[in-house]
Structures are given as structure tokens and as C-alpha cells.
Amino acid sequence: MSDETVPQTVLPLEVIDRSVGKRVRVLMTGDKEFNGKLIGFDDYVNMVLEDVTEVDGGAPIKKMLLNGGHIAMIVPDSRAAATAGNASLRRSFLNDVVIGKILLSSK
């Protein structure tokens, strides 16, 4: 018998579900990026965010509904803060996601 550990399988909706009540960064299919507190989502990944700010400026928004069909990526709390304002880190993170190297931390 081996002492190897089996990697834990984490489903995408589980990661989003763990982020409810926490801050997330949402990258849209267009040029928009938002930071806000995730209040809820549905099976289509339509999301409700609270205390939202657009990454490239703009007035704060108290509550926002995002269409899941236009969401390209969701970055849970710690990674969201780490990529804020750092274009090269954000590009690197996006490349990792695209080629499937994202590592999910267990909480």
C-alpha cells in the first residue's frame, strides 16, 4: 500500500458556493472587471454582488446582478486581492486558468 495522497475533487459550483458572503473578483467576457461581495448565484451562474466596484474606476454600486452568460472568470477572495492592480500577475493567473493549472485551496 502506498502513502500517496489522492487529490480532492472540487466541483466548480462548490468553489462558487464557498465564496458566498466573501469578496470575489468577476471578469466579464468584455473589458469589465468587478470586485464585490457575492450574495448569491443560480445554476446558470447569474450572480448578485453587493458593495461592488469596477476595477478600472467608476462609482461604487450598492447591488448588482451579473448575467452568468457574460462571466468569463470568478476569482475567490484571496486570489482576488492578490491580482488587484497587478496586470502581469492577473495575466499569469488568466493563463494558468486557461491551460487548467489553477490550484484550489481547501478551506
N, CA, C and O atoms as a GROMACS GRO file, in nm:
protein
  428
    1MET      N    1   0.083  -0.118   0.000
    1MET     CA    2   0.000   0.000   0.000
    1MET      C    3   0.088   0.124   0.000
    1MET      O    4   0.192   0.127   0.066
    2SER      N    5   0.047   0.224  -0.072
    2SER     CA    6   0.126   0.346  -0.089
    2SER      C    7   0.079   0.456   0.007
    2SER      O    8  -0.036   0.460   0.049
    3ASP      N    9   0.173   0.546   0.039
    3ASP     CA   10   0.140   0.660   0.126
    3ASP      C   11   0.098   0.782   0.045
    3ASP      O   12   0.086   0.891   0.101
    4GLU      N   13   0.076   0.765  -0.085
    4GLU     CA   14   0.038   0.877  -0.169
    4GLU      C   15  -0.100   0.928  -0.131
    4GLU      O   16  -0.189   0.849  -0.097
    5THR      N   17  -0.118   1.059  -0.139
    5THR     CA   18  -0.249   1.117  -0.111
    5THR      C   19  -0.322   1.136  -0.242
    5THR      O   20  -0.263   1.174  -0.343
    6VAL      N   21  -0.450   1.109  -0.240
    6VAL     CA   22  -0.534   1.126  -0.357
    6VAL      C   23  -0.584   1.269  -0.360
    6VAL      O   24  -0.639   1.317  -0.260
    7PRO      N   25  -0.565   1.340  -0.474
    7PRO     CA   26  -0.613   1.478  -0.480
    7PRO      C   27  -0.766   1.483  -0.462
    7PRO      O   28  -0.839   1.399  -0.514
    8GLN      N   29  -0.810   1.584  -0.388
    8GLN     CA   30  -0.952   1.601  -0.363
    8GLN      C   31  -1.018   1.662  -0.486
    8GLN      O   32  -0.967   1.761  -0.541
    9THR      N   33  -1.130   1.605  -0.529
    9THR     CA   34  -1.204   1.660  -0.641
    9THR      C   35  -1.294   1.773  -0.591
    9THR      O   36  -1.369   1.755  -0.495
   10VAL      N   37  -1.285   1.887  -0.656
   10VAL     CA   38  -1.367   2.002  -0.619
   10VAL      C   39  -1.442   2.046  -0.744
   10VAL      O   40  -1.381   2.078  -0.846
   11LEU      N   41  -1.573   2.047  -0.736
   11LEU     CA   42  -1.656   2.089  -0.848
   11LEU      C   43  -1.662   2.241  -0.856
   11LEU      O   44  -1.656   2.308  -0.753
   12PRO      N   45  -1.674   2.296  -0.977
   12PRO     CA   46  -1.675   2.443  -0.993
   12PRO      C   47  -1.782   2.514  -0.909
   12PRO      O   48  -1.754   2.617  -0.847
   13LEU      N   49  -1.904   2.460  -0.906
   13LEU     CA   50  -2.009   2.526  -0.828
   13LEU      C   51  -1.981   2.520  -0.678
   13LEU      O   52  -2.030   2.605  -0.604
   14GLU      N   53  -1.903   2.421  -0.632
   14GLU     CA   54  -1.863   2.415  -0.491
   14GLU      C   55  -1.773   2.533  -0.456
   14GLU      O   56  -1.786   2.592  -0.349
   15VAL      N   57  -1.682   2.566  -0.547
   15VAL     CA   58  -1.591   2.679  -0.524
   15VAL      C   59  -1.671   2.808  -0.514
   15VAL      O   60  -1.645   2.891  -0.428
   16ILE      N   61  -1.769   2.825  -0.604
   16ILE     CA   62  -1.852   2.945  -0.600
   16ILE      C   63  -1.936   2.945  -0.473
   16ILE      O   64  -1.951   3.050  -0.409
   17ASP      N   65  -1.990   2.830  -0.435
   17ASP     CA   66  -2.072   2.822  -0.315
   17ASP      C   67  -1.992   2.858  -0.190
   17ASP      O   68  -2.045   2.922  -0.099
   18ARG      N   69  -1.867   2.818  -0.185
   18ARG     CA   70  -1.781   2.853  -0.071
   18ARG      C   71  -1.751   3.003  -0.065
   18ARG      O   72  -1.713   3.056   0.039
   19SER      N   73  -1.769   3.071  -0.178
   19SER     CA   74  -1.738   3.213  -0.186
   19SER      C   75  -1.856   3.302  -0.149
   19SER      O   76  -1.840   3.424  -0.138
   20VAL      N   77  -1.975   3.244  -0.129
   20VAL     CA   78  -2.092   3.325  -0.091
   20VAL      C   79  -2.062   3.392   0.043
   20VAL      O   80  -2.019   3.328   0.139
   21GLY      N   81  -2.087   3.522   0.048
   21GLY     CA   82  -2.060   3.601   0.169
   21GLY      C   83  -1.919   3.657   0.173
   21GLY      O   84  -1.885   3.731   0.265
   22LYS      N   85  -1.837   3.623   0.073
   22LYS     CA   86  -1.699   3.673   0.067
   22LYS      C   87  -1.680   3.758  -0.057
   22LYS      O   88  -1.763   3.759  -0.148
   23ARG      N   89  -1.570   3.831  -0.058
   23ARG     CA   90  -1.539   3.915  -0.174
   23ARG      C   91  -1.486   3.829  -0.287
   23ARG      O   92  -1.409   3.736  -0.266
   24VAL      N   93  -1.528   3.863  -0.408
   24VAL     CA   94  -1.482   3.795  -0.528
   24VAL      C   95  -1.448   3.898  -0.634
   24VAL      O   96  -1.492   4.013  -0.628
   25ARG      N   97  -1.369   3.857  -0.728
   25ARG     CA   98  -1.338   3.938  -0.846
   25ARG      C   99  -1.401   3.866  -0.964
   25ARG      O  100  -1.379   3.747  -0.983
   26VAL      N  101  -1.481   3.938  -1.044
   26VAL     CA  102  -1.551   3.879  -1.157
   26VAL      C  103  -1.501   3.946  -1.284
   26VAL      O  104  -1.511   4.067  -1.300
   27LEU      N  105  -1.446   3.864  -1.375
   27LEU     CA  106  -1.402   3.913  -1.504
   27LEU      C  107  -1.509   3.878  -1.606
   27LEU      O  108  -1.548   3.762  -1.619
   28MET      N  109  -1.557   3.979  -1.677
   28MET     CA  110  -1.662   3.959  -1.776
   28MET      C  111  -1.600   3.928  -1.912
   28MET      O  112  -1.481   3.949  -1.933
   29THR      N  113  -1.682   3.878  -2.006
   29THR     CA  114  -1.631   3.845  -2.139
   29THR      C  115  -1.587   3.969  -2.215
   29THR      O  116  -1.504   3.959  -2.306
   30GLY      N  117  -1.639   4.086  -2.181
   30GLY     CA  118  -1.594   4.212  -2.239
   30GLY      C  119  -1.473   4.263  -2.164
   30GLY      O  120  -1.391   4.184  -2.117
   31ASP      N  121  -1.460   4.392  -2.151
   31ASP     CA  122  -1.344   4.452  -2.084
   31ASP      C  123  -1.370   4.488  -1.938
   31ASP      O  124  -1.287   4.555  -1.876
   32LYS      N  125  -1.481   4.447  -1.883
   32LYS     CA  126  -1.518   4.487  -1.746
   32LYS      C  127  -1.470   4.385  -1.643
   32LYS      O  128  -1.468   4.264  -1.668
   33GLU      N  129  -1.430   4.437  -1.526
   33GLU     CA  130  -1.394   4.354  -1.411
   33GLU      C  131  -1.455   4.419  -1.289
   33GLU      O  132  -1.450   4.541  -1.273
   34PHE      N  133  -1.513   4.338  -1.203
   34PHE     CA  134  -1.578   4.388  -1.083
   34PHE      C  135  -1.527   4.316  -0.959
   34PHE      O  136  -1.495   4.198  -0.964
   35ASN      N  137  -1.519   4.391  -0.849
   35ASN     CA  138  -1.491   4.334  -0.716
   35ASN      C  139  -1.614   4.359  -0.632
   35ASN      O  140  -1.670   4.469  -0.634
   36GLY      N  141  -1.658   4.258  -0.558
   36GLY     CA  142  -1.773   4.277  -0.471
   36GLY      C  143  -1.795   4.156  -0.384
   36GLY      O  144  -1.730   4.053  -0.399
   37LYS      N  145  -1.889   4.170  -0.293
   37LYS     CA  146  -1.924   4.060  -0.203
   37LYS      C  147  -2.032   3.976  -0.270
   37LYS      O  148  -2.138   4.028  -0.307
   38LEU      N  149  -2.006   3.847  -0.287
   38LEU     CA  150  -2.101   3.756  -0.352
   38LEU      C  151  -2.215   3.726  -0.256
   38LEU      O  152  -2.194   3.671  -0.148
   39ILE      N  153  -2.335   3.762  -0.297
   39ILE     CA  154  -2.454   3.740  -0.215
   39ILE      C  155  -2.522   3.610  -0.254
   39ILE      O  156  -2.574   3.539  -0.167
   40GLY      N  157  -2.523   3.578  -0.383
   40GLY     CA  158  -2.588   3.455  -0.427
   40GLY      C  159  -2.566   3.432  -0.575
   40GLY      O  160  -2.519   3.520  -0.648
   41PHE      N  161  -2.601   3.310  -0.620
   41PHE     CA  162  -2.590   3.272  -0.761
   41PHE      C  163  -2.690   3.160  -0.788
   41PHE      O  164  -2.743   3.098  -0.695
   42ASP      N  165  -2.716   3.134  -0.917
   42ASP     CA  166  -2.806   3.025  -0.952
   42ASP      C  167  -2.734   2.923  -1.041
   42ASP      O  168  -2.613   2.933  -1.062
   43ASP      N  169  -2.809   2.827  -1.093
   43ASP     CA  170  -2.750   2.720  -1.174
   43ASP      C  171  -2.687   2.772  -1.303
   43ASP      O  172  -2.601   2.705  -1.361
   44TYR      N  173  -2.729   2.889  -1.349
   44TYR     CA  174  -2.673   2.949  -1.471
   44TYR      C  175  -2.556   3.041  -1.438
   44TYR      O  176  -2.502   3.107  -1.527
   45VAL      N  177  -2.516   3.046  -1.313
   45VAL     CA  178  -2.409   3.130  -1.259
   45VAL      C  179  -2.441   3.279  -1.275
   45VAL      O  180  -2.350   3.362  -1.280
   46ASN      N  181  -2.571   3.314  -1.284
   46ASN     CA  182  -2.610   3.453  -1.268
   46ASN      C  183  -2.572   3.486  -1.124
   46ASN      O  184  -2.598   3.405  -1.034
   47MET      N  185  -2.513   3.603  -1.101
   47MET     CA  186  -2.462   3.635  -0.968
   47MET      C  187  -2.516   3.768  -0.919
   47MET      O  188  -2.537   3.861  -0.996
   48VAL      N  189  -2.537   3.775  -0.788
   48VAL     CA  190  -2.571   3.901  -0.723
   48VAL      C  191  -2.452   3.940  -0.636
   48VAL      O  192  -2.408   3.864  -0.550
   49LEU      N  193  -2.400   4.060  -0.662
   49LEU     CA  194  -2.288   4.114  -0.585
   49LEU      C  195  -2.335   4.237  -0.509
   49LEU      O  196  -2.426   4.307  -0.553
   50GLU      N  197  -2.272   4.262  -0.395
   50GLU     CA  198  -2.303   4.377  -0.311
   50GLU      C  199  -2.175   4.456  -0.289
   50GLU      O  200  -2.066   4.398  -0.290
   51ASP      N  201  -2.186   4.587  -0.268
   51ASP     CA  202  -2.071   4.675  -0.245
   51ASP      C  203  -1.968   4.655  -0.357
   51ASP      O  204  -1.852   4.620  -0.332
   52VAL      N  205  -2.012   4.679  -0.479
   52VAL     CA  206  -1.934   4.649  -0.599
   52VAL      C  207  -1.854   4.771  -0.644
   52VAL      O  208  -1.902   4.884  -0.639
   53THR      N  209  -1.731   4.745  -0.688
   53THR     CA  210  -1.650   4.848  -0.753
   53THR      C  211  -1.598   4.791  -0.884
   53THR      O  212  -1.560   4.674  -0.892
   54GLU      N  213  -1.597   4.876  -0.987
   54GLU     CA  214  -1.537   4.836  -1.114
   54GLU      C  215  -1.386   4.853  -1.100
   54GLU      O  216  -1.341   4.954  -1.045
   55VAL      N  217  -1.309   4.758  -1.148
   55VAL     CA  218  -1.164   4.758  -1.129
   55VAL      C  219  -1.100   4.882  -1.191
   55VAL      O  220  -1.008   4.940  -1.131
   56ASP      N  221  -1.145   4.925  -1.308
   56ASP     CA  222  -1.084   5.040  -1.375
   56ASP      C  223  -1.149   5.172  -1.338
   56ASP      O  224  -1.144   5.267  -1.416
   57GLY      N  225  -1.210   5.179  -1.223
   57GLY     CA  226  -1.271   5.303  -1.176
   57GLY      C  227  -1.422   5.297  -1.186
   57GLY      O  228  -1.480   5.191  -1.209
   58GLY      N  229  -1.483   5.410  -1.170
   58GLY     CA  230  -1.628   5.415  -1.172
   58GLY      C  231  -1.683   5.428  -1.032
   58GLY      O  232  -1.615   5.401  -0.933
   59ALA      N  233  -1.808   5.470  -1.025
   59ALA     CA  234  -1.873   5.490  -0.896
   59ALA      C  235  -1.905   5.356  -0.831
   59ALA      O  236  -1.939   5.260  -0.900
   60PRO      N  237  -1.896   5.348  -0.698
   60PRO     CA  238  -1.935   5.225  -0.629
   60PRO      C  239  -2.083   5.195  -0.653
   60PRO      O  240  -2.165   5.286  -0.664
   61ILE      N  241  -2.115   5.066  -0.660
   61ILE     CA  242  -2.253   5.022  -0.683
   61ILE      C  243  -2.296   4.939  -0.563
   61ILE      O  244  -2.226   4.847  -0.522
   62LYS      N  245  -2.412   4.973  -0.507
   62LYS     CA  246  -2.459   4.905  -0.385
   62LYS      C  247  -2.491   4.758  -0.412
   62LYS      O  248  -2.448   4.671  -0.335
   63LYS      N  249  -2.564   4.727  -0.519
   63LYS     CA  250  -2.602   4.590  -0.550
   63LYS      C  251  -2.607   4.573  -0.702
   63LYS      O  252  -2.650   4.663  -0.773
   64MET      N  253  -2.562   4.456  -0.751
   64MET     CA  254  -2.554   4.433  -0.895
   64MET      C  255  -2.589   4.289  -0.928
   64MET      O  256  -2.551   4.197  -0.855
   65LEU      N  257  -2.661   4.270  -1.038
   65LEU     CA  258  -2.691   4.137  -1.090
   65LEU      C  259  -2.609   4.119  -1.217
   65LEU      O  260  -2.619   4.199  -1.310
   66LEU      N  261  -2.529   4.012  -1.222
   66LEU     CA  262  -2.447   3.984  -1.340
   66LEU      C  263  -2.503   3.863  -1.412
   66LEU      O  264  -2.538   3.763  -1.350
   67ASN      N  265  -2.512   3.873  -1.545
   67ASN     CA  266  -2.561   3.763  -1.628
   67ASN      C  267  -2.452   3.657  -1.639
   67ASN      O  268  -2.342   3.686  -1.685
   68GLY      N  269  -2.482   3.535  -1.598
   68GLY     CA  270  -2.384   3.426  -1.600
   68GLY      C  271  -2.328   3.397  -1.737
   68GLY      O  272  -2.215   3.349  -1.748
   69GLY      N  273  -2.404   3.424  -1.842
   69GLY     CA  274  -2.356   3.401  -1.978
   69GLY      C  275  -2.245   3.495  -2.020
   69GLY      O  276  -2.177   3.470  -2.120
   70HIS      N  277  -2.226   3.603  -1.946
   70HIS     CA  278  -2.124   3.701  -1.979
   70HIS      C  279  -2.007   3.699  -1.880
   70HIS      O  280  -1.918   3.783  -1.888
   71ILE      N  281  -2.008   3.604  -1.788
   71ILE     CA  282  -1.899   3.592  -1.690
   71ILE      C  283  -1.792   3.500  -1.746
   71ILE      O  284  -1.820   3.385  -1.780
   72ALA      N  285  -1.669   3.550  -1.755
   72ALA     CA  286  -1.557   3.470  -1.805
   72ALA      C  287  -1.486   3.398  -1.693
   72ALA      O  288  -1.444   3.283  -1.710
   73MET      N  289  -1.470   3.463  -1.576
   73MET     CA  290  -1.396   3.402  -1.467
   73MET      C  291  -1.437   3.465  -1.334
   73MET      O  292  -1.470   3.584  -1.328
   74ILE      N  293  -1.434   3.384  -1.229
   74ILE     CA  294  -1.462   3.429  -1.094
   74ILE      C  295  -1.340   3.394  -1.009
   74ILE      O  296  -1.295   3.280  -1.009
   75VAL      N  297  -1.287   3.493  -0.939
   75VAL     CA  298  -1.168   3.471  -0.857
   75VAL      C  299  -1.209   3.487  -0.710
   75VAL      O  300  -1.242   3.598  -0.668
   76PRO      N  301  -1.205   3.378  -0.632
   76PRO     CA  302  -1.239   3.387  -0.490
   76PRO      C  303  -1.143   3.476  -0.412
   76PRO      O  304  -1.032   3.503  -0.458
   77ASP      N  305  -1.186   3.522  -0.296
   77ASP     CA  306  -1.126   3.625  -0.212
   77ASP      C  307  -0.974   3.642  -0.214
   77ASP      O  308  -0.929   3.746  -0.263
   78SER      N  309  -0.895   3.550  -0.166
   78SER     CA  310  -0.751   3.576  -0.151
   78SER      C  311  -0.684   3.598  -0.287
   78SER      O  312  -0.597   3.684  -0.299
   79ARG      N  313  -0.723   3.522  -0.387
   79ARG     CA  314  -0.665   3.542  -0.520
   79ARG      C  315  -0.714   3.674  -0.581
   79ARG      O  316  -0.641   3.738  -0.657
   80ALA      N  317  -0.837   3.715  -0.547
   80ALA     CA  318  -0.892   3.841  -0.598
   80ALA      C  319  -0.808   3.958  -0.548
   80ALA      O  320  -0.773   4.047  -0.625
   81ALA      N  321  -0.775   3.957  -0.420
   81ALA     CA  322  -0.695   4.065  -0.362
   81ALA      C  323  -0.554   4.064  -0.419
   81ALA      O  324  -0.496   4.170  -0.442
   82ALA      N  325  -0.499   3.946  -0.442
   82ALA     CA  326  -0.362   3.934  -0.491
   82ALA      C  327  -0.347   3.986  -0.634
   82ALA      O  328  -0.242   4.039  -0.670
   83THR      N  329  -0.453   3.972  -0.716
   83THR     CA  330  -0.443   4.015  -0.855
   83THR      C  331  -0.485   4.160  -0.876
   83THR      O  332  -0.460   4.216  -0.982
   84ALA      N  333  -0.549   4.222  -0.778
   84ALA     CA  334  -0.598   4.359  -0.793
   84ALA      C  335  -0.483   4.455  -0.820
   84ALA      O  336  -0.386   4.461  -0.744
   85GLY      N  337  -0.494   4.529  -0.929
   85GLY     CA  338  -0.395   4.630  -0.961
   85GLY      C  339  -0.262   4.576  -1.010
   85GLY      O  340  -0.167   4.653  -1.023
   86ASN      N  341  -0.252   4.448  -1.038
   86ASN     CA  342  -0.126   4.391  -1.084
   86ASN      C  343  -0.151   4.320  -1.217
   86ASN      O  344  -0.188   4.203  -1.219
   87ALA      N  345  -0.132   4.393  -1.327
   87ALA     CA  346  -0.166   4.341  -1.460
   87ALA      C  347  -0.087   4.216  -1.496
   87ALA      O  348  -0.143   4.123  -1.553
   88SER      N  349   0.043   4.211  -1.464
   88SER     CA  350   0.122   4.094  -1.502
   88SER      C  351   0.080   3.971  -1.421
   88SER      O  352   0.075   3.861  -1.475
   89LEU      N  353   0.049   3.990  -1.292
   89LEU     CA  354   0.002   3.878  -1.212
   89LEU      C  355  -0.134   3.832  -1.262
   89LEU      O  356  -0.160   3.712  -1.269
   90ARG      N  357  -0.222   3.927  -1.297
   90ARG     CA  358  -0.354   3.893  -1.348
   90ARG      C  359  -0.341   3.814  -1.478
   90ARG      O  360  -0.412   3.716  -1.497
   91ARG      N  361  -0.250   3.857  -1.570
   91ARG     CA  362  -0.228   3.785  -1.695
   91ARG      C  363  -0.178   3.644  -1.668
   91ARG      O  364  -0.224   3.548  -1.731
   92SER      N  365  -0.085   3.630  -1.575
   92SER     CA  366  -0.031   3.500  -1.539
   92SER      C  367  -0.141   3.410  -1.483
   92SER      O  368  -0.150   3.293  -1.518
   93PHE      N  369  -0.225   3.466  -1.396
   93PHE     CA  370  -0.335   3.389  -1.339
   93PHE      C  371  -0.431   3.345  -1.448
   93PHE      O  372  -0.476   3.230  -1.448
   94LEU      N  373  -0.464   3.435  -1.541
   94LEU     CA  374  -0.554   3.402  -1.651
   94LEU      C  375  -0.495   3.291  -1.736
   94LEU      O  376  -0.568   3.200  -1.778
   95ASN      N  377  -0.365   3.297  -1.763
   95ASN     CA  378  -0.300   3.192  -1.842
   95ASN      C  379  -0.309   3.058  -1.770
   95ASN      O  380  -0.336   2.956  -1.832
   96ASP      N  381  -0.287   3.057  -1.638
   96ASP     CA  382  -0.297   2.934  -1.561
   96ASP      C  383  -0.438   2.875  -1.570
   96ASP      O  384  -0.454   2.754  -1.583
   97VAL      N  385  -0.539   2.960  -1.562
   97VAL     CA  386  -0.677   2.913  -1.568
   97VAL      C  387  -0.706   2.855  -1.706
   97VAL      O  388  -0.767   2.748  -1.717
   98VAL      N  389  -0.663   2.924  -1.810
   98VAL     CA  390  -0.690   2.880  -1.946
   98VAL      C  391  -0.629   2.743  -1.973
   98VAL      O  392  -0.692   2.660  -2.039
   99ILE      N  393  -0.509   2.717  -1.924
   99ILE     CA  394  -0.447   2.589  -1.950
   99ILE      C  395  -0.472   2.488  -1.839
   99ILE      O  396  -0.411   2.381  -1.836
  100GLY      N  397  -0.562   2.522  -1.747
  100GLY     CA  398  -0.609   2.426  -1.648
  100GLY      C  399  -0.514   2.400  -1.531
  100GLY      O  400  -0.517   2.292  -1.472
  101LYS      N  401  -0.429   2.497  -1.497
  101LYS     CA  402  -0.335   2.474  -1.388
  101LYS      C  403  -0.380   2.539  -1.258
  101LYS      O  404  -0.301   2.548  -1.164
  102ILE      N  405  -0.504   2.584  -1.251
  102ILE     CA  406  -0.547   2.653  -1.129
  102ILE      C  407  -0.547   2.558  -1.010
  102ILE      O  408  -0.593   2.444  -1.020
  103LEU      N  409  -0.495   2.606  -0.900
  103LEU     CA  410  -0.491   2.527  -0.777
  103LEU      C  411  -0.595   2.583  -0.681
  103LEU      O  412  -0.595   2.703  -0.653
  104LEU      N  413  -0.681   2.500  -0.632
  104LEU     CA  414  -0.786   2.544  -0.541
  104LEU      C  415  -0.744   2.513  -0.399
  104LEU      O  416  -0.712   2.399  -0.365
  105SER      N  417  -0.744   2.615  -0.316
  105SER     CA  418  -0.708   2.593  -0.175
  105SER      C  419  -0.830   2.543  -0.100
  105SER      O  420  -0.941   2.591  -0.123
  106SER      N  421  -0.810   2.448  -0.012
  106SER     CA  422  -0.921   2.399   0.068
  106SER      C  423  -0.934   2.485   0.193
  106SER      O  424  -0.834   2.526   0.251
  107LYS      N  425  -1.055   2.511   0.231
  107LYS     CA  426  -1.079   2.596   0.349
  107LYS      C  427  -1.153   2.520   0.452
  107LYS      O  428  -1.183   2.574   0.559
   0.00000   0.00000   0.00000
